[in-house]
Amino acid sequence: MTAKNEQKLKLLPIEVLDQASECLKVLAHPVRLRMVEILMQGKFAVHEIAKMCELNPNQTCDHLRLLKGHRLLESKRDGRTVYYTIAAPELVGIIECIRKNCGLK
């Protein structure tokens, strides 16, 4: 490819691709994708998410902690209950992309 052709390409900065890569690595698990899909529909407690994902609470907490640690989710405590919500609006676009391009046709 010549330098002239390279100038015509519209490429994302490598820093943006690095961030996208990290986000996708964290999401690259069917349970975490399901959790994001659930949380796109509102705020849910850990026990509710665990039940919908058919996991025990400890496994659920591990996945949620990972997503929160990468600033993709937020949590708030109300008494003994911890509620999670989406913190990164780009997650909605990722799930919509999966629905559009990877769903059953």
Helices and strands as residue ranges (DSSP letters): H 3-8, H 14-27, H 30-39, E 44-45, H 46-53, H 57-69, E 73-78, E 81-86, H 90-102
